[in-house]
């Protein structure tokens, strides 16, 4: 199961330099969108907080949610070590157990391609946003190759078509999404051949 995969990887998650670089680039791109705003935020699939912690200065309060117990444990330790109090780590599947609160910002980085029911998750995340709230997704562009070479991650999408994703979001009551290119990574397939994978940042607003 994917959950057990992330539990076993949590302790060493931050040691991957490529992962840290991507998180820094995503956080920097989101910070430019926020432009100094102070918001109440929700991060979906927060992992060990590599993105969320970089953005802590922008949050009056933030709920960092993940289904992996060990990812949340690592994040909790980091928050205590750094004395960060406005971020609340939470192990919970908000698809099956939604939160009762609404947020001004909902963001997610490199989590959506692990979700099988994209429409269901987008509906849930939209329900967690206040009207006028911002939604930001960082994830992989559609690719003929798999970003993950084994099946330990569980179900994964080979990225997303930007036009298709934009149409979905508009049908769920969001403004026309804007995309920017965040990063390109080279990864080897099982035969050792390298392929480029591009990561976008999508942003839009809840209008209904």
C-alpha positions as a Markdown table, in Angstrom:
| # | Residue | x | y | z |
|---|---|---|---|---|
| 1 | Unk | 0.0 | 0.0 | 0.0 |
| 2 | Unk | 1.1 | 3.6 | -0.7 |
| 3 | Unk | 0.6 | 4.6 | 2.9 |
| 4 | Unk | 3.0 | 1.9 | 4.2 |
| 5 | Unk | 5.5 | 3.0 | 1.5 |
| 6 | Unk | 5.5 | 6.6 | 2.8 |
| 7 | Unk | 5.7 | 5.5 | 6.4 |
| 8 | Unk | 8.9 | 3.5 | 5.7 |
| 9 | Unk | 10.4 | 6.4 | 3.7 |
| 10 | Unk | 9.5 | 9.2 | 6.2 |
| 11 | Unk | 12.7 | 9.2 | 8.3 |
| 12 | Unk | 15.0 | 9.7 | 5.3 |
| 13 | Unk | 12.6 | 11.7 | 3.2 |
| 14 | Unk | 14.4 | 15.0 | 3.6 |
| 15 | Unk | 17.8 | 13.6 | 2.8 |
| 16 | Unk | 16.9 | 13.5 | -0.9 |
| 17 | Unk | 18.6 | 16.6 | -2.4 |
| 18 | Unk | 16.4 | 16.5 | -5.6 |
| 19 | Unk | 13.3 | 16.4 | -3.5 |
| 20 | Unk | 14.4 | 19.4 | -1.4 |
| 21 | Unk | 15.3 | 21.5 | -4.4 |
| 22 | Unk | 11.9 | 20.8 | -6.0 |
| 23 | Unk | 10.2 | 21.8 | -2.7 |
| 24 | Unk | 12.1 | 25.0 | -2.5 |
| 25 | Unk | 11.1 | 25.9 | -6.1 |
| 26 | Unk | 7.5 | 25.1 | -5.5 |
| 27 | Unk | 7.5 | 27.1 | -2.2 |
| 28 | Unk | 9.1 | 30.1 | -3.9 |
| 29 | Unk | 6.5 | 30.0 | -6.7 |
| 30 | Unk | 3.7 | 29.9 | -4.2 |
| 31 | Unk | 5.2 | 32.7 | -2.2 |
| 32 | Unk | 5.2 | 35.0 | -5.2 |
| 33 | Unk | 1.5 | 34.3 | -5.7 |
| 34 | Unk | 0.8 | 35.2 | -2.0 |
| 35 | Unk | 2.7 | 38.5 | -2.3 |
| 36 | Unk | 2.9 | 39.0 | 1.4 |
| 37 | Unk | -0.7 | 38.1 | 2.3 |
| 38 | Unk | -1.3 | 36.5 | 5.7 |
| 39 | Unk | -3.7 | 33.6 | 5.2 |
| 40 | Unk | -5.4 | 30.6 | 6.9 |
| 41 | Unk | -4.2 | 27.7 | 4.9 |
| 42 | Unk | -4.5 | 23.9 | 4.4 |
| 43 | Unk | -1.8 | 21.8 | 2.8 |
| 44 | Unk | -3.1 | 18.5 | 1.4 |
| 45 | Unk | -0.5 | 15.7 | 1.4 |
| 46 | Unk | 2.0 | 17.7 | 3.4 |
| 47 | Unk | 4.6 | 14.9 | 3.9 |
| 48 | Unk | 7.4 | 16.1 | 6.1 |
| 49 | Unk | 6.5 | 19.8 | 5.5 |
| 50 | Unk | 9.3 | 20.6 | 2.9 |
| 51 | Unk | 7.0 | 23.0 | 1.1 |
| 52 | Unk | 4.7 | 24.2 | 4.0 |
| 53 | Unk | 7.6 | 25.1 | 6.3 |
| 54 | Unk | 9.1 | 27.3 | 3.7 |
| 55 | Unk | 5.8 | 29.2 | 3.6 |
| 56 | Unk | 5.2 | 29.4 | 7.3 |
| 57 | Unk | 5.7 | 33.2 | 7.4 |
| 58 | Unk | 2.6 | 33.7 | 5.2 |
| 59 | Unk | 0.2 | 31.8 | 7.5 |
| 60 | Unk | -1.8 | 33.1 | 10.4 |
| 61 | Unk | -2.7 | 29.4 | 10.8 |
| 62 | Unk | -2.1 | 26.3 | 8.7 |
| 63 | Unk | -3.3 | 22.7 | 8.9 |
| 64 | Unk | -0.8 | 20.3 | 7.4 |
| 65 | Unk | -2.7 | 17.1 | 6.6 |
| 66 | Unk | -1.3 | 13.7 | 5.4 |
| 67 | Unk | -2.5 | 10.1 | 5.7 |
| 68 | Unk | 1.0 | 8.9 | 6.6 |
| 69 | Unk | 1.5 | 8.6 | 10.4 |
| 70 | Unk | 5.3 | 8.7 | 10.0 |
| 71 | Unk | 5.4 | 11.7 | 7.7 |
| 72 | Unk | 3.3 | 13.6 | 10.3 |
| 73 | Unk | 5.6 | 12.4 | 13.1 |
| 74 | Unk | 8.6 | 13.8 | 11.3 |
| 75 | Unk | 6.8 | 17.1 | 10.6 |
| 76 | Unk | 5.7 | 17.3 | 14.3 |
| 77 | Unk | 9.4 | 16.9 | 15.4 |
| 78 | Unk | 10.5 | 19.6 | 13.0 |
| 79 | Unk | 7.9 | 22.1 | 14.2 |
| 80 | Unk | 8.8 | 21.5 | 17.8 |
| 81 | Unk | 12.6 | 21.9 | 17.0 |
| 82 | Unk | 12.0 | 25.2 | 15.2 |
| 83 | Unk | 9.4 | 26.6 | 17.6 |
| 84 | Unk | 6.8 | 27.0 | 14.8 |
| 85 | Unk | 3.3 | 27.1 | 16.5 |
| 86 | Unk | 1.0 | 28.3 | 13.7 |
| 87 | Unk | 1.2 | 25.0 | 11.8 |
| 88 | Unk | -1.0 | 22.2 | 13.0 |
| 89 | Unk | 0.1 | 18.7 | 11.8 |
| 90 | Unk | -2.8 | 16.3 | 11.3 |
| 91 | Unk | -2.9 | 12.6 | 10.2 |
| 92 | Unk | -6.2 | 12.3 | 8.6 |
| 93 | Unk | -7.8 | 11.3 | 5.3 |
| 94 | Unk | -9.9 | 14.4 | 4.6 |
| 95 | Unk | -11.5 | 12.8 | 1.6 |
| 96 | Unk | -13.4 | 10.4 | 3.9 |
| 97 | Unk | -13.2 | 12.7 | 7.0 |
| 98 | Unk | -13.5 | 16.3 | 5.8 |
| 99 | Unk | -12.6 | 19.1 | 8.2 |
| 100 | Unk | -15.3 | 21.4 | 9.4 |
| 101 | Unk | -13.3 | 24.6 | 8.8 |
| 102 | Unk | -12.8 | 26.6 | 5.7 |
| 103 | Unk | -9.5 | 28.1 | 4.4 |
| 104 | Unk | -8.3 | 31.1 | 2.4 |
| 105 | Unk | -5.6 | 29.0 | 0.7 |
| 106 | Unk | -5.5 | 25.3 | -0.1 |
| 107 | Unk | -2.3 | 24.0 | -1.7 |
| 108 | Unk | -0.7 | 20.6 | -2.5 |
| 109 | Unk | 2.6 | 19.6 | -4.0 |
| 110 | Unk | 3.4 | 16.4 | -5.8 |
| 111 | Unk | 0.5 | 14.6 | -4.1 |
| 112 | Unk | -2.3 | 14.7 | -6.7 |
| 113 | Unk | -0.6 | 12.2 | -9.0 |
| 114 | Unk | -0.9 | 9.6 | -6.2 |
| 115 | Unk | -4.7 | 10.1 | -6.1 |
| 116 | Unk | -6.9 | 7.7 | -8.1 |
| 117 | Unk | -10.2 | 9.6 | -7.8 |
| 118 | Unk | -9.1 | 13.1 | -9.1 |
| 119 | Unk | -12.6 | 14.4 | -9.4 |
| 120 | Unk | -13.5 | 13.3 | -5.8 |
| 121 | Unk | -10.4 | 14.9 | -4.3 |
| 122 | Unk | -10.8 | 18.2 | -6.2 |
| 123 | Unk | -14.4 | 18.4 | -5.0 |
| 124 | Unk | -13.3 | 17.8 | -1.4 |
| 125 | Unk | -10.5 | 20.4 | -1.6 |
| 126 | Unk | -12.9 | 22.9 | -3.2 |
| 127 | Unk | -15.3 | 22.4 | -0.3 |
| 128 | Unk | -12.5 | 23.3 | 2.2 |
| 129 | Unk | -12.0 | 26.7 | 0.5 |
| 130 | Unk | -13.8 | 29.9 | 1.4 |
| 131 | Unk | -15.4 | 31.8 | -1.6 |
| 132 | Unk | -12.6 | 33.8 | -3.2 |
| 133 | Unk | -10.0 | 31.5 | -1.7 |
| 134 | Unk | -6.9 | 30.5 | -3.7 |
| 135 | Unk | -6.2 | 26.9 | -4.8 |
| 136 | Unk | -2.6 | 26.0 | -5.8 |
| 137 | Unk | -1.5 | 22.7 | -7.2 |
| 138 | Unk | 2.1 | 21.7 | -8.0 |
| 139 | Unk | 2.4 | 18.5 | -9.9 |
| 140 | Unk | 3.7 | 16.7 | -13.0 |
| 141 | Unk | 2.9 | 17.5 | -16.6 |
| 142 | Unk | 1.5 | 14.6 | -18.6 |
| 143 | Unk | 4.3 | 12.3 | -19.6 |
| 144 | Unk | 4.4 | 9.0 | -21.5 |
| 145 | Unk | 6.9 | 7.7 | -18.9 |
| 146 | Unk | 6.2 | 6.9 | -15.3 |
| 147 | Unk | 7.7 | 9.1 | -12.7 |
| 148 | Unk | 7.9 | 6.1 | -10.3 |
| 149 | Unk | 9.5 | 2.9 | -11.6 |
| 150 | Unk | 8.0 | 0.5 | -9.1 |
| 151 | Unk | 4.5 | -0.1 | -7.7 |
| 152 | Unk | 5.4 | 0.7 | -4.0 |
| 153 | Unk | 3.7 | 4.1 | -4.3 |
| 154 | Unk | 0.4 | 2.4 | -5.1 |
| 155 | Unk | -1.7 | 4.0 | -7.9 |
| 156 | Unk | 0.0 | 6.9 | -9.7 |
| 157 | Unk | -1.0 | 9.0 | -12.7 |
| 158 | Unk | 1.7 | 9.8 | -15.4 |
| 159 | Unk | 1.1 | 13.5 | -14.8 |
| 160 | Unk | -1.7 | 15.7 | -15.9 |
| 161 | Unk | -2.8 | 17.4 | -19.1 |
| 162 | Unk | -3.0 | 21.1 | -18.3 |
| 163 | Unk | -6.1 | 21.8 | -20.5 |
| 164 | Unk | -8.0 | 18.9 | -19.0 |
| 165 | Unk | -7.2 | 19.8 | -15.5 |
| 166 | Unk | -8.1 | 23.4 | -16.1 |
| 167 | Unk | -11.5 | 22.4 | -17.5 |
| 168 | Unk | -12.2 | 20.2 | -14.5 |
| 169 | Unk | -11.4 | 23.0 | -12.1 |
| 170 | Unk | -13.7 | 25.5 | -13.9 |
| 171 | Unk | -16.5 | 23.0 | -13.8 |
| 172 | Unk | -16.0 | 22.8 | -10.0 |
| 173 | Unk | -16.5 | 26.5 | -9.6 |
| 174 | Unk | -13.0 | 27.9 | -10.0 |
| 175 | Unk | -11.6 | 30.7 | -12.1 |
| 176 | Unk | -9.6 | 30.0 | -15.2 |
| 177 | Unk | -6.4 | 28.5 | -13.8 |
| 178 | Unk | -3.0 | 30.0 | -14.5 |
| 179 | Unk | 0.0 | 27.8 | -15.0 |
| 180 | Unk | 3.7 | 28.5 | -14.6 |
| 181 | Unk | 6.6 | 26.1 | -15.1 |
| 182 | Unk | 8.4 | 25.4 | -11.8 |
| 183 | Unk | 11.1 | 22.8 | -12.4 |
| 184 | Unk | 12.3 | 20.1 | -14.7 |
| 185 | Unk | 13.8 | 16.9 | -13.3 |
| 186 | Unk | 15.6 | 14.0 | -15.1 |
| 187 | Unk | 14.8 | 10.5 | -13.8 |
| 188 | Unk | 15.9 | 7.1 | -15.0 |
| 189 | Unk | 13.5 | 4.4 | -16.0 |
| 190 | Unk | 14.0 | 0.7 | -15.1 |
| 191 | Unk | 16.3 | 0.3 | -18.1 |
| 192 | Unk | 18.5 | 3.2 | -17.0 |
| 193 | Unk | 17.3 | 5.7 | -19.7 |
| 194 | Unk | 16.8 | 9.3 | -18.5 |
| 195 | Unk | 13.6 | 11.2 | -19.2 |
| 196 | Unk | 12.7 | 14.8 | -18.4 |
| 197 | Unk | 9.7 | 15.4 | -16.1 |
| 198 | Unk | 8.3 | 19.0 | -15.8 |
| 199 | Unk | 6.5 | 20.3 | -12.8 |
| 200 | Unk | 3.9 | 23.0 | -13.1 |
| 201 | Unk | 2.2 | 25.3 | -10.5 |
| 202 | Unk | -1.5 | 25.9 | -11.1 |
| 203 | Unk | -3.3 | 28.7 | -9.3 |
| 204 | Unk | -7.0 | 29.6 | -9.4 |
| 205 | Unk | -9.7 | 31.1 | -7.2 |
| 206 | Unk | -13.0 | 29.7 | -5.9 |
| 207 | Unk | -15.8 | 31.8 | -7.4 |
| 208 | Unk | -18.8 | 29.8 | -6.4 |
